[in-house]
Amino acid sequence: MPMAAVTAWQALVDAADLRPGQTVLVHAAAGGVGHPAVHIAKLRGAHAIATAGRDNLDFVRGLGAETAIDHRARPFEDEVAEADVVLDPVGGDVYRRSFDVLRPGGVLVSTAEVPDEAAAKGHGVRARWIENGPNGALLREIVGQVERGRLRPTVHEVLPLAEAGRAHEISQAGHVHGKLVLRVG
């Protein structure tokens, strides 16, 4: 939870300056960075739209997303327009297509891809890249939000350290709700 929530906070609060009433599209909202991002969007008073696989739609709605889009069933750009912020932990084609759903002046924050400044300028938006780093004050803030029940870590599965390879396989399959935890000892 610490790294994922810090990354989501830095993306939405620090880089995007997400404000009450704004609309944010969170890609891969069932994943490690996505699920705390939906909570943080709600903490900030924003309208959260989430992309996820069909099996994860109820999960992301339960996190607080008002709209949940099955990214395999239809293109998200058919459902989203004029978003203030897009958080993209996926990269590639998702990153490139995300420019099209932002309002002029909006911001695309990626944790997966270095900003394409030319594409951002061409769309009249900003592009930011988050590279997570240690931040004690922010970590204390996140711990406080967890203690107050405003941020809820989601653990998909706890596995013994000896099954780290299996955990990696589960992660790469792309059907994880929240985080996988390896138990030491």
N, C-alpha and C positions, 0 to 999 in steps of 0.2 A: 504493500500500500504506500509506503513512503515515497518511493521513486515515481510510481505511476501518478499519485495524487499531486506531487510536486510538479511533475511535467504538465499535467492538466491545468493546474493553477497558473503556472508560468505562461502557458499558452493563452488561456482565456482571460485571466486577470491582468497579468503583466504585459504581455505582447498585444493582446486585442483590446484591452480595457473594456471588457464586456459590461454593459450597463443594464439596469432594469428596463424591461420592455423591448429589448433588442431580440432578434432571432438568431440562434446559432444552430448550425448543422454540424453534428458530431458523427463522423464516419467511424465505423467499427465500434459502435457504442457499447457492445457487450464485452469488449476486450479490456485489457489491463489499463490503458490510458482512457479509453472511451467511457467506461462505467463511472469513474470518479468525475470525468468531465461533465456528464449529464447532471450529477449532483451539484457540482460547482455552478453550472449554468442556472440551476434552480435557486441556489443560494444567492446568486446575483440578481434574481428576479427576471431572468430571461426566458424566452420561449424556446424550448429545446426540441429539435428535430433530430432523429437518430436513424442511421442506416445500420442494418444488421441482417443476418440470414433469417429465413422464415422461422426457424426454431427458436430464435432469440427475440422475436418481436414483443412477446408478452414480458419478457425479462426487462427489456429497455423501457417499456411503458411503466413497469413497476419501479424503475429508477427515477421516473419523473418526466420522461419524454412525452410530450403531447402528441407528437406524430412519430410513427415508426414505419420505416420504408424497408421492404425486403429488397436488398440490393441485387439479388439474383433474378427477381421477377420482373423488374422494370427499372429503367434508368432513373437515378435520383433527380436528375435535372428535369424530368417530366413532372415531378412533384414539388420541387423547391424553386422559388424565385425570390430575388430581393433579400437574401439573407445578409445580415450585418457581419457575421463571422462564420467561417468554416474552419473546423479543426480536423486536420487530416493526418492520422497516424499510419496511412496505407501507402501513399506515394503512387508513382507511375500514372496510369490512365486516370485513376480517381483524382489525383492531384490536378492534372491538366483540365479535366472536366469540371472541377470545382470552381474555377474562375467564372464559369458561365452562370452560376446561381447567386453570385454576390451582387448586391446593389452597388452603384457607383460610390466609391469611398470606403467600401467594405474591406475586410482583411481576411486573408487566407493564411492560417497558421499551420505549418507542417512540422511534424516530428520525424518525418521519413525522407524528406526531400529538401535540398537546398533551394531557396527561392529562385524562381525564374523572374527576374526583375523586368525583363522585356515583356513577358506575357502579362505580368501584373499591370504594368504601365499601359499596355494595349487595351486592357479591360477597365482601366480607370480605378484600380483597387491597389491595395498594399499586400505584399507577401512577406511573411516572417517565418523563420526557422527556429525551433526551440531545441537547444542542446542542453539537456538537464545537467545541473551541477549542484553541489551541496549548498544548502541554504538553511541554517539553523533556525532563524526566525520564522521562515515559512513553514518549516517542519513543525515547529511549536504551534503555529496557527492551525495546521492540518490536524495535529493531535487533539487540539481543543475542539475542533469541529467533529471529530470522530467521537470524543468523549460526550459531546452534547447530542450525539445521534444525528447530526446534520450531514455527515459523510459516513457512508456505510461501506466498509470493505466487503467485497464478495470473494469468497474462496470457492473455486470450482472443485478442487480436489487436493487432498493432502497425501503425498506419497513419500515413502522412505527415500533417503538420499541415494541408496543403491539403485533406485529406479529413475534416476535423473534422465537417462536416455529415453525412457518411456514418456516422461514428462515433456521432453522436447518434441517427441512425436505427436503427443496430444496437442501441444501448442501449435505445431506446424499444420495440423489438420484444420485449424481455424474455427473450432466449435467450442471455445472455452468461454464460460461466463466468469468474468473477473480474472482472478489470478490462480495459478498453480503454486502450491507451497511444497517445498521439500523439507522433510523432517529429519533433523540431524540427531542421531542417537536413538 
